[in-house]
């Protein structure tokens, strides 16, 4: 089973909220996930409110071979700054 770390959409129309989740790469975008790693609110006013990631869990999944999606990779980079 290949694991990827990607976004899962939540929220209402024109008010997106995303969960950062570890999922089987074959599952649907908003399907069942293995673990919730954080959240992303693109419409939040401050950077601190926009992204929250459990860094320890993220590193643990990467150590097990999980691949980051392109978008999650960019979000992690913005947190590292």
Secondary structure by P-SEA (a helix, b strand, c coil): cbbbbbbbbbccccbbbbbbcccccccccccccccccccccccccccccccccaaaaaaaaaaabbbbcaaaaaaaaaaac
